[in-house]
Amino acid sequence: MALRRLVNDAYAHVRTFRERMRAAGVHPGAITGVADIERIPLMDRRAFASTNRPDYLRADTDPALCRRVQTSGTTGMPLDIFMSPGESLYRKLLLLRAIRKNTTLPLPFTIVEVGTGEVALSRRGATQSLGFARVVRIPRLMPVVEQVERVIASCPDVVTGPPSCIEILADELAERKGTVAPRLVISRGEMLRAATRDRLREVFQCSVVDYYNCDEVGNVAWQCPRDTAIMHVNTDACIVEVLAGERRCPPGVSGRVVLTNLYNWTMPFIRYELGDRAALVHESGTACSCGHRGASLSLLEGREGDYLWTSDGRRISPRSVDSLIAIASLCVDSNRYAVRRYQVVQQEDGRLHVRVIPETENLKLLAERIEASLGRLDAKLPVDIEFVDAFPVEPSGKFCAIYSKQHPPHQDQPRLTAGSKSARGVSSVTALRGLRCSVRRASDRGDSEKRESERENRTRHGDVPFD
């Protein structure tokens, strides 16, 4: 019923969806339930990148009145997602319900969000206005010492965020022998490694759970209370398909994750390919050992951002890199992103090689903004910027936007500095001044791309704020 109503409304009021359906020869009346969902053509983020905003929003939508989520950009292709205030509140309540699967919370309770964007610090949402939740945001670019002080002062009931950001915070907290006693730590936005889970459990002395979130839906699935390898699909939020080609995979067989958001009619995501991979463990109606009845997923495989490293051996969360790229992108043209897609690769010698598919003609200014923005991480790290037309398709079919080929630095290793022989002259800003922003194409990169494509499969769960 929910799917049928969604499809009918999108067909009537969203131009791009109507055109997709007509091109596929499918009438909305043919979609009577989930069994018919395979008739609807697939879509991915590129459909939004190549379309004017009014065409993919509901026709009567005023963007100024919407709640907006800016995607984490870990796919290298940022996107703004619009929701009505009611849809935004429903999204938060679904996440709150998922949290209650793992712990009980007092009222009011305090949630500390680690690794948020800088602009999120002062924002106040409906859950706070209603008085049952206090949300404290820790910007990912805030110095880690200040992060620790803010977390200790907040006395959180729940700590949530990308595990790379929480782990850096936990290490500093342990070093300072600070005390924080949350009821629950929630990892989201990246793959939660077993070693990271153990470390967070050791520092925070509480349960650590993993949620499969994405910006396009919110909470897609929560970790089973009895089996950390299983995630239960939030069926009130979305429909999850696992596909090989155009066909559904049977339980236990890995495939591409395709989502349908059931509550966002403002900006519909119907049969939307995330770029992640998973395998169904249970289909709808099958009971789990914890008592949950519904579709369940196995641990996910797909994309994951690596830590980068500063010249003095400090870790950099991939979320911090993403924030800085977004800041640089908006500094060129405040009305839109100047970067369509990007990839940041830290080379063996420490330098940052940034590949960019631009959305602006002012390549010189964009390169200067990116180099200045990334310089906030470490002024001693050289930045090499390359403008390309496209990224090559890796054999695995996946794409990793941020990763490092450098081993964690040790005290006895030589470190790259801006004045060293290997660093001098590599800044692409200088190169762009001489070459008038010439564009190198991705097809010229040769064997280095083949080596990069052999990296392990990586996962992206979206970086979705609670409020």
C-alpha positions as a Markdown table, in Angstrom:
| # | Residue | x | y | z |
|---|---|---|---|---|
| 1 | Met | 0.0 | 0.0 | 0.0 |
| 2 | Ala | 2.8 | 2.5 | 1.0 |
| 3 | Leu | 4.7 | 1.8 | -2.2 |
| 4 | Arg | 1.7 | 2.1 | -4.4 |
| 5 | Arg | 0.7 | 5.5 | -2.9 |
| 6 | Leu | 4.3 | 6.7 | -3.2 |
| 7 | Val | 4.6 | 5.7 | -6.9 |
| 8 | Asn | 1.3 | 7.3 | -7.8 |
| 9 | Asp | 2.2 | 10.6 | -6.1 |
| 10 | Ala | 5.7 | 10.7 | -7.7 |
| 11 | Tyr | 4.3 | 9.9 | -11.1 |
| 12 | Ala | 1.8 | 12.8 | -10.8 |
| 13 | His | 4.1 | 15.4 | -9.3 |
| 14 | Val | 7.8 | 14.6 | -9.9 |
| 15 | Arg | 8.9 | 15.3 | -13.5 |
| 16 | Thr | 12.0 | 13.1 | -13.6 |
| 17 | Phe | 10.3 | 10.1 | -12.1 |
| 18 | Arg | 7.4 | 10.4 | -14.6 |
| 19 | Glu | 9.9 | 10.6 | -17.5 |
| 20 | Arg | 11.8 | 7.5 | -16.2 |
| 21 | Met | 8.6 | 5.5 | -16.0 |
| 22 | Arg | 7.4 | 6.6 | -19.4 |
| 23 | Ala | 10.7 | 5.8 | -21.0 |
| 24 | Ala | 10.5 | 2.3 | -19.5 |
| 25 | Gly | 6.9 | 1.9 | -20.7 |
| 26 | Val | 5.6 | 1.5 | -17.1 |
| 27 | His | 2.3 | 3.0 | -15.9 |
| 28 | Pro | 1.9 | 3.6 | -12.1 |
| 29 | Gly | -1.2 | 1.5 | -12.1 |
| 30 | Ala | 1.0 | -1.5 | -12.8 |
| 31 | Ile | 2.6 | -1.1 | -9.3 |
| 32 | Thr | 0.2 | -2.6 | -6.8 |
| 33 | Gly | 2.7 | -3.8 | -4.2 |
| 34 | Val | 6.3 | -4.8 | -3.5 |
| 35 | Ala | 6.0 | -7.8 | -5.8 |
| 36 | Asp | 5.8 | -5.3 | -8.7 |
| 37 | Ile | 8.7 | -3.1 | -7.7 |
| 38 | Glu | 11.1 | -4.7 | -10.3 |
| 39 | Arg | 9.0 | -3.0 | -13.0 |
| 40 | Ile | 10.3 | 0.4 | -11.9 |
| 41 | Pro | 13.5 | 1.5 | -13.6 |
| 42 | Leu | 16.6 | 1.8 | -11.4 |
| 43 | Met | 18.3 | 5.1 | -10.6 |
| 44 | Asp | 21.5 | 6.4 | -8.9 |
| 45 | Arg | 23.0 | 9.7 | -7.7 |
| 46 | Arg | 24.0 | 10.6 | -11.2 |
| 47 | Ala | 20.3 | 11.2 | -12.1 |
| 48 | Phe | 20.3 | 14.1 | -9.6 |
| 49 | Ala | 23.7 | 15.5 | -10.7 |
| 50 | Ser | 22.5 | 15.9 | -14.3 |
| 51 | Thr | 19.0 | 17.3 | -13.5 |
| 52 | Asn | 17.8 | 20.7 | -12.5 |
| 53 | Arg | 16.6 | 20.7 | -8.9 |
| 54 | Pro | 12.9 | 21.5 | -9.5 |
| 55 | Asp | 12.6 | 18.5 | -11.8 |
| 56 | Tyr | 13.4 | 16.0 | -9.1 |
| 57 | Leu | 11.4 | 17.7 | -6.3 |
| 58 | Arg | 7.6 | 17.4 | -5.9 |
| 59 | Ala | 6.1 | 20.1 | -8.1 |
| 60 | Asp | 4.6 | 22.1 | -5.1 |
| 61 | Thr | 7.8 | 22.1 | -3.1 |
| 62 | Asp | 9.3 | 25.3 | -1.8 |
| 63 | Pro | 13.0 | 24.4 | -1.0 |
| 64 | Ala | 13.2 | 27.3 | 1.4 |
| 65 | Leu | 10.6 | 25.6 | 3.6 |
| 66 | Cys | 12.3 | 22.2 | 3.5 |
| 67 | Arg | 14.7 | 20.5 | 5.9 |
| 68 | Arg | 17.9 | 19.8 | 4.0 |
| 69 | Val | 20.5 | 17.1 | 4.5 |
| 70 | Gln | 23.9 | 17.6 | 2.9 |
| 71 | Thr | 25.3 | 14.2 | 2.0 |
| 72 | Ser | 28.6 | 13.1 | 3.5 |
| 73 | Gly | 30.2 | 13.0 | 0.0 |
| 74 | Thr | 32.2 | 9.9 | 0.7 |
| 75 | Thr | 31.1 | 8.6 | -2.7 |
| 76 | Gly | 32.9 | 11.7 | -4.1 |
| 77 | Met | 29.6 | 13.0 | -5.4 |
| 78 | Pro | 27.8 | 15.4 | -2.9 |
| 79 | Leu | 24.0 | 15.8 | -3.0 |
| 80 | Asp | 21.5 | 18.0 | -1.1 |
| 81 | Ile | 18.4 | 16.0 | 0.1 |
| 82 | Phe | 15.2 | 17.8 | 0.8 |
| 83 | Met | 12.4 | 16.8 | 3.1 |
| 84 | Ser | 9.2 | 18.4 | 4.5 |
| 85 | Pro | 9.3 | 19.2 | 8.3 |
| 86 | Gly | 7.0 | 16.3 | 8.9 |
| 87 | Glu | 9.1 | 13.9 | 6.9 |
| 88 | Ser | 12.2 | 15.1 | 8.7 |
| 89 | Leu | 10.5 | 14.5 | 12.1 |
| 90 | Tyr | 9.4 | 11.0 | 11.1 |
| 91 | Arg | 13.0 | 10.2 | 10.0 |
| 92 | Lys | 14.2 | 11.2 | 13.5 |
| 93 | Leu | 11.5 | 9.2 | 15.3 |
| 94 | Leu | 12.4 | 6.1 | 13.3 |
| 95 | Leu | 16.1 | 6.5 | 14.4 |
| 96 | Leu | 15.0 | 6.9 | 18.0 |
| 97 | Arg | 13.0 | 3.7 | 17.8 |
| 98 | Ala | 16.1 | 1.9 | 16.4 |
| 99 | Ile | 18.1 | 3.2 | 19.4 |
| 100 | Arg | 15.5 | 1.7 | 21.8 |
| 101 | Lys | 16.2 | -1.7 | 20.3 |
| 102 | Asn | 19.6 | -1.6 | 22.0 |
| 103 | Thr | 19.0 | 0.4 | 25.2 |
| 104 | Thr | 16.5 | 2.2 | 27.3 |
| 105 | Leu | 16.8 | 6.0 | 27.5 |
| 106 | Pro | 15.7 | 8.4 | 30.3 |
| 107 | Leu | 13.7 | 11.6 | 29.4 |
| 108 | Pro | 15.2 | 13.9 | 28.6 |
| 109 | Phe | 18.3 | 12.2 | 27.2 |
| 110 | Thr | 21.5 | 13.6 | 25.7 |
| 111 | Ile | 23.0 | 12.5 | 22.4 |
| 112 | Val | 26.5 | 13.6 | 21.4 |
| 113 | Glu | 27.0 | 13.5 | 17.7 |
| 114 | Val | 30.7 | 13.2 | 16.8 |
| 115 | Gly | 32.0 | 14.2 | 13.4 |
| 116 | Thr | 29.3 | 16.6 | 12.3 |
| 117 | Gly | 29.8 | 19.4 | 9.8 |
| 118 | Glu | 30.8 | 22.8 | 11.2 |
| 119 | Val | 27.5 | 24.5 | 10.3 |
| 120 | Ala | 25.5 | 21.9 | 12.4 |
| 121 | Leu | 26.7 | 23.1 | 15.8 |
| 122 | Ser | 24.0 | 25.7 | 16.4 |
| 123 | Arg | 21.1 | 24.1 | 14.6 |
| 124 | Arg | 18.1 | 23.2 | 16.8 |
| 125 | Gly | 15.6 | 20.6 | 15.5 |
| 126 | Ala | 12.1 | 19.3 | 16.4 |
| 127 | Thr | 13.3 | 16.6 | 18.9 |
| 128 | Gln | 15.1 | 19.3 | 20.9 |
| 129 | Ser | 12.2 | 21.8 | 20.7 |
| 130 | Leu | 9.8 | 19.1 | 22.0 |
| 131 | Gly | 12.1 | 18.7 | 25.1 |
| 132 | Phe | 12.7 | 15.0 | 25.1 |
| 133 | Ala | 16.2 | 15.1 | 23.6 |
| 134 | Arg | 19.3 | 17.3 | 23.9 |
| 135 | Val | 21.7 | 17.0 | 20.9 |
| 136 | Val | 25.3 | 18.1 | 21.3 |
| 137 | Arg | 27.3 | 18.3 | 18.0 |
| 138 | Ile | 31.0 | 17.9 | 17.9 |
| 139 | Pro | 32.3 | 19.3 | 14.5 |
| 140 | Arg | 34.8 | 17.0 | 12.9 |
| 141 | Leu | 37.2 | 19.9 | 12.3 |
| 142 | Met | 37.2 | 20.9 | 16.0 |
| 143 | Pro | 40.6 | 20.2 | 17.7 |
| 144 | Val | 40.4 | 16.8 | 19.4 |
| 145 | Val | 41.3 | 18.3 | 22.8 |
| 146 | Glu | 38.2 | 20.6 | 22.6 |
| 147 | Gln | 36.1 | 17.6 | 21.4 |
| 148 | Val | 37.0 | 15.7 | 24.5 |
| 149 | Glu | 36.2 | 18.7 | 26.8 |
| 150 | Arg | 32.8 | 19.1 | 25.1 |
| 151 | Val | 31.9 | 15.4 | 25.4 |
| 152 | Ile | 32.9 | 15.3 | 29.1 |
| 153 | Ala | 30.8 | 18.4 | 29.9 |
| 154 | Ser | 27.8 | 17.0 | 28.0 |
| 155 | Cys | 27.4 | 13.7 | 30.1 |
| 156 | Pro | 26.0 | 11.9 | 27.1 |
| 157 | Asp | 23.5 | 9.0 | 27.2 |
| 158 | Val | 24.4 | 8.1 | 23.6 |
| 159 | Val | 27.5 | 8.8 | 21.6 |
| 160 | Thr | 27.1 | 8.4 | 17.8 |
| 161 | Gly | 29.0 | 9.2 | 14.7 |
| 162 | Pro | 31.5 | 7.7 | 12.1 |
| 163 | Pro | 33.8 | 5.2 | 13.9 |
| 164 | Ser | 36.9 | 6.9 | 12.5 |
| 165 | Cys | 35.8 | 10.1 | 14.3 |
| 166 | Ile | 34.8 | 8.4 | 17.5 |
| 167 | Glu | 38.0 | 6.4 | 17.7 |
| 168 | Ile | 40.2 | 9.5 | 17.5 |
| 169 | Leu | 38.1 | 11.0 | 20.3 |
| 170 | Ala | 38.3 | 7.8 | 22.4 |
| 171 | Asp | 42.1 | 7.6 | 22.0 |
| 172 | Glu | 42.4 | 11.2 | 23.3 |
| 173 | Leu | 39.9 | 10.5 | 26.1 |
| 174 | Ala | 41.9 | 7.5 | 27.2 |
| 175 | Glu | 45.2 | 9.4 | 27.1 |
| 176 | Arg | 43.8 | 12.1 | 29.3 |
| 177 | Lys | 42.1 | 9.6 | 31.5 |
| 178 | Gly | 38.8 | 11.4 | 31.1 |
| 179 | Thr | 35.6 | 9.7 | 32.1 |
| 180 | Val | 32.5 | 9.5 | 30.0 |
| 181 | Ala | 29.8 | 6.9 | 30.7 |
| 182 | Pro | 27.2 | 6.7 | 27.9 |
| 183 | Arg | 24.6 | 3.9 | 27.8 |
| 184 | Leu | 25.3 | 3.2 | 24.1 |
| 185 | Val | 27.8 | 4.0 | 21.4 |
| 186 | Ile | 26.4 | 4.0 | 17.8 |
| 187 | Ser | 28.7 | 3.6 | 14.9 |
| 188 | Arg | 27.4 | 4.9 | 11.6 |
| 189 | Gly | 28.7 | 6.2 | 8.3 |
| 190 | Glu | 31.6 | 3.8 | 7.8 |
| 191 | Met | 32.6 | 0.2 | 8.3 |
| 192 | Leu | 33.0 | -0.7 | 12.0 |
| 193 | Arg | 36.0 | -2.9 | 12.3 |
| 194 | Ala | 36.2 | -5.5 | 15.1 |
| 195 | Ala | 39.3 | -3.8 | 16.5 |
| 196 | Thr | 37.6 | -0.4 | 16.6 |
| 197 | Arg | 34.5 | -1.9 | 18.2 |
| 198 | Asp | 36.7 | -3.4 | 21.0 |
| 199 | Arg | 38.6 | -0.2 | 21.5 |
| 200 | Leu | 35.4 | 1.9 | 21.8 |
| 201 | Arg | 33.9 | -0.7 | 24.2 |
| 202 | Glu | 37.1 | -0.5 | 26.3 |
| 203 | Val | 37.1 | 3.3 | 26.6 |
| 204 | Phe | 33.4 | 4.0 | 27.0 |
| 205 | Gln | 32.6 | 0.8 | 29.0 |
| 206 | Cys | 29.2 | 0.2 | 27.3 |
| 207 | Ser | 27.7 | -1.6 | 24.3 |
| 208 | Val | 28.9 | -0.5 | 20.8 |
| 209 | Val | 26.4 | -1.1 | 18.0 |
| 210 | Asp | 26.6 | -0.6 | 14.3 |
| 211 | Tyr | 23.8 | 1.0 | 12.3 |
| 212 | Tyr | 23.4 | 1.0 | 8.5 |
| 213 | Asn | 22.5 | 4.6 | 7.7 |
| 214 | Cys | 22.4 | 6.6 | 4.5 |
| 215 | Asp | 21.6 | 10.2 | 3.8 |
| 216 | Glu | 19.0 | 9.3 | 1.3 |
| 217 | Val | 16.9 | 7.3 | 3.9 |
| 218 | Gly | 18.2 | 7.8 | 7.4 |
| 219 | Asn | 18.3 | 4.5 | 9.3 |
| 220 | Val | 18.2 | 1.6 | 6.9 |
| 221 | Ala | 18.9 | -1.1 | 9.4 |
| 222 | Trp | 20.0 | -1.6 | 13.0 |
| 223 | Gln | 22.3 | -4.2 | 14.5 |
| 224 | Cys | 20.6 | -7.3 | 15.9 |
| 225 | Pro | 20.8 | -7.3 | 19.7 |
| 226 | Arg | 22.0 | -10.9 | 19.7 |
| 227 | Asp | 24.2 | -11.2 | 16.6 |
| 228 | Thr | 26.5 | -8.4 | 15.5 |
| 229 | Ala | 26.8 | -9.9 | 12.0 |
| 230 | Ile | 23.1 | -9.2 | 11.3 |
| 231 | Met | 21.3 | -6.0 | 10.7 |
| 232 | His | 17.5 | -5.7 | 10.7 |
| 233 | Val | 15.9 | -3.6 | 8.0 |
| 234 | Asn | 13.8 | -0.7 | 9.1 |
| 235 | Thr | 10.8 | -1.6 | 7.0 |
| 236 | Asp | 8.8 | 1.5 | 8.0 |
| 237 | Ala | 11.5 | 3.6 | 6.4 |
| 238 | Cys | 12.4 | 1.7 | 3.2 |
| 239 | Ile | 12.4 | -1.3 | 1.0 |
| 240 | Val | 15.7 | -3.0 | 0.5 |
| 241 | Glu | 16.6 | -5.0 | -2.6 |
| 242 | Val | 19.8 | -6.9 | -3.2 |
| 243 | Leu | 20.4 | -7.4 | -6.9 |
| 244 | Ala | 22.8 | -9.1 | -9.3 |
| 245 | Gly | 22.2 | -7.5 | -12.6 |
| 246 | Glu | 18.5 | -6.9 | -12.8 |
| 247 | Arg | 17.5 | -9.9 | -10.7 |
| 248 | Arg | 17.1 | -10.3 | -6.9 |
| 249 | Cys | 19.7 | -12.3 | -5.1 |
| 250 | Pro | 18.6 | -15.2 | -2.9 |
| 251 | Pro | 19.4 | -15.1 | 0.8 |
| 252 | Gly | 23.2 | -15.5 | 1.4 |
| 253 | Val | 24.2 | -14.2 | -2.0 |
| 254 | Ser | 25.9 | -10.8 | -2.1 |
| 255 | Gly | 24.7 | -8.2 | -4.5 |
| 256 | Arg | 24.1 | -4.4 | -5.0 |
| 257 | Val | 21.9 | -2.6 | -2.5 |
| 258 | Val | 18.9 | -0.8 | -4.0 |
| 259 | Leu | 16.7 | 1.3 | -1.7 |
| 260 | Thr | 13.2 | 2.8 | -1.9 |
| 261 | Asn | 12.5 | 5.5 | 0.7 |
| 262 | Leu | 8.9 | 5.1 | 1.7 |
| 263 | Tyr | 8.3 | 8.4 | 3.5 |
| 264 | Asn | 10.1 | 11.1 | 1.5 |
| 265 | Trp | 7.6 | 12.2 | -1.1 |
| 266 | Thr | 9.3 | 15.6 | -1.4 |
| 267 | Met | 12.3 | 14.2 | -3.1 |
| 268 | Pro | 11.5 | 10.6 | -3.9 |
| 269 | Phe | 14.3 | 7.9 | -3.9 |
| 270 | Ile | 12.6 | 5.0 | -5.7 |
| 271 | Arg | 14.8 | 2.0 | -6.6 |
| 272 | Tyr | 17.9 | 4.0 | -5.9 |
| 273 | Glu | 21.3 | 2.3 | -6.1 |
| 274 | Leu | 23.5 | 3.3 | -3.2 |
| 275 | Gly | 26.7 | 1.7 | -4.5 |
| 276 | Asp | 27.0 | -0.6 | -1.5 |
| 277 | Arg | 26.9 | -4.4 | -1.4 |
| 278 | Ala | 25.1 | -6.7 | 1.1 |
| 279 | Ala | 23.5 | -10.1 | 1.3 |
| 280 | Leu | 20.0 | -10.9 | 2.7 |
| 281 | Val | 20.0 | -13.2 | 5.7 |
| 282 | His | 16.3 | -13.3 | 6.3 |
| 283 | Glu | 13.5 | -12.3 | 4.0 |
| 284 | Ser | 10.4 | -10.5 | 5.2 |
| 285 | Gly | 8.3 | -12.7 | 7.6 |
| 286 | Thr | 11.2 | -14.8 | 8.8 |
| 287 | Ala | 11.8 | -14.7 | 12.6 |
| 288 | Cys | 15.3 | -13.9 | 13.9 |
| 289 | Ser | 16.6 | -15.4 | 17.2 |
| 290 | Cys | 16.0 | -12.0 | 18.8 |
| 291 | Gly | 12.3 | -12.1 | 17.9 |
| 292 | His | 12.5 | -9.6 | 15.0 |
| 293 | Arg | 10.3 | -10.5 | 12.0 |
| 294 | Gly | 11.3 | -9.0 | 8.8 |
| 295 | Ala | 14.1 | -8.6 | 6.3 |
| 296 | Ser | 17.7 | -8.8 | 7.6 |
| 297 | Leu | 21.1 | -8.1 | 6.0 |
| 298 | Ser | 24.5 | -9.6 | 6.6 |
| 299 | Leu | 27.5 | -7.4 | 7.3 |
| 300 | Leu | 28.0 | -5.1 | 4.4 |
| 301 | Glu | 30.8 | -4.8 | 1.9 |
| 302 | Gly | 31.5 | -1.9 | -0.3 |
| 303 | Arg | 33.3 | 1.4 | 0.2 |
| 304 | Glu | 35.0 | 2.8 | 3.2 |
| 305 | Gly | 37.2 | 5.8 | 3.7 |
| 306 | Asp | 40.7 | 5.2 | 5.2 |
| 307 | Tyr | 42.4 | 7.4 | 7.7 |
| 308 | Leu | 44.9 | 9.8 | 6.3 |
| 309 | Trp | 48.0 | 10.8 | 8.2 |
| 310 | Thr | 49.6 | 14.1 | 9.0 |
| 311 | Ser | 53.4 | 14.7 | 8.6 |
| 312 | Asp | 53.8 | 14.2 | 12.4 |
| 313 | Gly | 51.9 | 10.9 | 12.5 |
| 314 | Arg | 48.4 | 12.1 | 13.6 |
| 315 | Arg | 45.3 | 10.4 | 12.1 |
| 316 | Ile | 42.9 | 12.3 | 10.0 |
| 317 | Ser | 39.3 | 11.1 | 9.7 |
| 318 | Pro | 37.9 | 10.8 | 6.1 |
| 319 | Arg | 35.0 | 12.8 | 7.3 |
| 320 | Ser | 37.3 | 15.8 | 8.0 |
| 321 | Val | 38.6 | 15.6 | 4.5 |
| 322 | Asp | 35.1 | 15.5 | 3.1 |
| 323 | Ser | 34.1 | 18.6 | 5.1 |
| 324 | Leu | 37.1 | 20.6 | 3.8 |
| 325 | Ile | 36.4 | 19.6 | 0.2 |
| 326 | Ala | 32.8 | 20.8 | 0.6 |
| 327 | Ile | 34.0 | 24.1 | 2.2 |
| 328 | Ala | 36.4 | 24.7 | -0.8 |
| 329 | Ser | 33.6 | 23.8 | -3.3 |
| 330 | Leu | 31.2 | 26.3 | -1.9 |
| 331 | Cys | 33.8 | 29.0 | -1.7 |
| 332 | Val | 33.9 | 29.2 | -5.5 |
| 333 | Asp | 30.2 | 29.5 | -6.0 |
| 334 | Ser | 28.1 | 29.8 | -2.9 |
| 335 | Asn | 24.9 | 28.8 | -4.8 |
| 336 | Arg | 26.1 | 25.4 | -5.8 |
| 337 | Tyr | 28.9 | 22.9 | -5.4 |
| 338 | Ala | 31.9 | 23.5 | -7.7 |
| 339 | Val | 32.9 | 19.9 | -7.3 |
| 340 | Arg | 30.8 | 17.2 | -8.9 |
| 341 | Arg | 33.0 | 14.3 | -7.7 |
| 342 | Tyr | 36.3 | 14.0 | -6.1 |
| 343 | Gln | 38.9 | 11.5 | -4.9 |
| 344 | Val | 41.7 | 12.1 | -2.4 |
| 345 | Val | 44.5 | 9.5 | -2.3 |
| 346 | Gln | 47.4 | 9.9 | 0.1 |
| 347 | Gln | 50.6 | 8.6 | -1.7 |
| 348 | Glu | 53.3 | 6.5 | -0.1 |
| 349 | Asp | 55.4 | 9.7 | 0.5 |
| 350 | Gly | 52.5 | 11.4 | 2.3 |
| 351 | Arg | 51.4 | 13.9 | -0.4 |
| 352 | Leu | 47.7 | 14.2 | -1.1 |
| 353 | His | 46.7 | 13.6 | -4.7 |
| 354 | Val | 43.2 | 15.1 | -5.3 |
| 355 | Arg | 41.3 | 14.2 | -8.5 |
| 356 | Val | 38.3 | 16.4 | -9.2 |
| 357 | Ile | 35.5 | 16.4 | -11.7 |
| 358 | Pro | 34.6 | 20.2 | -11.6 |
| 359 | Glu | 31.3 | 21.9 | -12.0 |
| 360 | Thr | 32.9 | 25.3 | -12.7 |
| 361 | Glu | 35.0 | 26.9 | -15.4 |
| 362 | Asn | 37.1 | 28.7 | -12.8 |
| 363 | Leu | 39.6 | 25.8 | -12.3 |
| 364 | Lys | 42.4 | 28.0 | -11.0 |
| 365 | Leu | 40.2 | 29.4 | -8.1 |
| 366 | Leu | 38.9 | 26.0 | -7.3 |
| 367 | Ala | 42.4 | 24.5 | -7.1 |
| 368 | Glu | 43.5 | 27.4 | -4.8 |
| 369 | Arg | 40.5 | 26.9 | -2.5 |
| 370 | Ile | 41.0 | 23.1 | -2.3 |
| 371 | Glu | 44.7 | 23.5 | -1.5 |
| 372 | Ala | 44.1 | 26.1 | 1.1 |
| 373 | Ser | 41.2 | 24.1 | 2.7 |
| 374 | Leu | 43.2 | 20.9 | 2.9 |
| 375 | Gly | 46.1 | 22.9 | 4.3 |
| 376 | Arg | 44.1 | 23.2 | 7.5 |
| 377 | Leu | 44.8 | 19.5 | 8.1 |
| 378 | Asp | 48.6 | 19.9 | 7.9 |
| 379 | Ala | 50.3 | 22.8 | 6.2 |
| 380 | Lys | 53.3 | 20.5 | 5.6 |
| 381 | Leu | 51.4 | 18.0 | 3.4 |
| 382 | Pro | 51.9 | 18.9 | -0.3 |
| 383 | Val | 48.6 | 18.8 | -2.3 |
| 384 | Asp | 48.6 | 17.8 | -6.0 |
| 385 | Ile | 45.3 | 18.6 | -7.7 |
| 386 | Glu | 44.2 | 17.0 | -11.0 |
| 387 | Phe | 41.1 | 17.9 | -12.9 |
| 388 | Val | 39.6 | 15.0 | -14.9 |
| 389 | Asp | 36.5 | 14.3 | -17.0 |
| 390 | Ala | 35.7 | 11.0 | -15.4 |
| 391 | Phe | 37.0 | 8.3 | -13.0 |
| 392 | Pro | 37.9 | 4.9 | -14.4 |
| 393 | Val | 35.7 | 2.0 | -13.6 |
| 394 | Glu | 37.5 | -0.3 | -11.2 |
| 395 | Pro | 37.3 | -4.1 | -11.8 |
| 396 | Ser | 35.2 | -4.5 | -8.6 |
| 397 | Gly | 32.7 | -1.9 | -9.8 |
| 398 | Lys | 33.3 | 0.2 | -6.7 |
| 399 | Phe | 34.7 | 3.6 | -6.0 |
| 400 | Cys | 36.6 | 4.8 | -2.9 |
| 401 | Ala | 36.7 | 8.6 | -2.5 |
| 402 | Ile | 39.2 | 8.9 | 0.3 |
| 403 | Tyr | 42.0 | 6.4 | 1.1 |
| 404 | Ser | 45.7 | 6.2 | 2.0 |
| 405 | Lys | 48.5 | 4.2 | 0.4 |
| 406 | Gln | 50.8 | 5.3 | 3.2 |
| 407 | His | 51.7 | 3.1 | 6.1 |
| 408 | Pro | 51.1 | 4.8 | 9.5 |
| 409 | Pro | 54.2 | 7.0 | 10.1 |
| 410 | His | 56.7 | 6.0 | 12.8 |
| 411 | Gln | 59.2 | 8.1 | 14.6 |
| 412 | Asp | 62.2 | 6.8 | 12.7 |
| 413 | Gln | 60.6 | 7.4 | 9.2 |
| 414 | Pro | 61.5 | 10.5 | 7.2 |
| 415 | Arg | 58.6 | 12.8 | 7.0 |
| 416 | Leu | 57.6 | 14.9 | 4.0 |
| 417 | Thr | 57.8 | 18.7 | 4.5 |
| 418 | Ala | 56.9 | 21.5 | 2.3 |
| 419 | Gly | 60.5 | 22.4 | 1.8 |
| 420 | Ser | 61.8 | 18.9 | 1.0 |
| 421 | Lys | 63.2 | 18.0 | -2.4 |
| 422 | Ser | 60.3 | 15.7 | -3.1 |
| 423 | Ala | 57.7 | 18.3 | -2.1 |
| 424 | Arg | 59.0 | 21.3 | -4.0 |
| 425 | Gly | 57.2 | 22.3 | -7.1 |
| 426 | Val | 54.3 | 19.7 | -6.8 |
| 427 | Ser | 51.6 | 22.1 | -5.9 |
| 428 | Ser | 49.1 | 22.0 | -8.8 |
| 429 | Val | 48.1 | 25.6 | -8.1 |
| 430 | Thr | 51.6 | 26.6 | -9.4 |
| 431 | Ala | 51.2 | 24.2 | -12.3 |
| 432 | Leu | 47.8 | 25.7 | -13.1 |
| 433 | Arg | 49.1 | 29.2 | -13.2 |
| 434 | Gly | 51.7 | 28.1 | -15.8 |
| 435 | Leu | 49.4 | 25.9 | -17.8 |
| 436 | Arg | 46.2 | 28.1 | -17.5 |
| 437 | Cys | 44.2 | 25.4 | -15.8 |
| 438 | Ser | 44.9 | 22.6 | -18.3 |
| 439 | Val | 42.9 | 19.5 | -17.7 |
| 440 | Arg | 44.5 | 16.1 | -17.5 |
| 441 | Arg | 42.2 | 13.3 | -18.5 |
| 442 | Ala | 41.7 | 10.1 | -16.5 |
| 443 | Ser | 42.7 | 7.9 | -19.4 |
| 444 | Asp | 46.3 | 9.1 | -19.1 |
| 445 | Arg | 47.0 | 7.6 | -15.7 |
| 446 | Gly | 48.0 | 4.1 | -16.8 |
| 447 | Asp | 49.2 | 1.4 | -14.4 |
| 448 | Ser | 48.9 | 3.4 | -11.2 |
| 449 | Glu | 45.1 | 3.1 | -11.5 |
| 450 | Lys | 45.3 | -0.6 | -11.8 |
| 451 | Arg | 47.3 | -0.8 | -8.5 |
| 452 | Glu | 44.7 | 1.4 | -6.8 |
| 453 | Ser | 41.8 | -0.7 | -8.0 |
| 454 | Glu | 43.1 | -3.8 | -6.3 |
| 455 | Arg | 42.3 | -2.4 | -2.9 |
| 456 | Glu | 39.9 | -4.3 | -0.6 |
| 457 | Asn | 36.1 | -3.8 | -0.9 |
| 458 | Arg | 34.8 | -0.9 | 1.1 |
| 459 | Thr | 31.5 | 0.2 | 2.7 |
| 460 | Arg | 29.6 | 3.4 | 3.0 |
| 461 | His | 26.8 | 3.8 | 5.5 |
| 462 | Gly | 25.5 | 7.4 | 5.3 |
| 463 | Asp | 26.5 | 10.1 | 7.8 |
| 464 | Val | 23.0 | 10.9 | 9.0 |
| 465 | Pro | 22.5 | 13.3 | 12.0 |
| 466 | Phe | 19.9 | 12.5 | 14.6 |
| 467 | Asp | 18.3 | 16.0 | 14.7 |
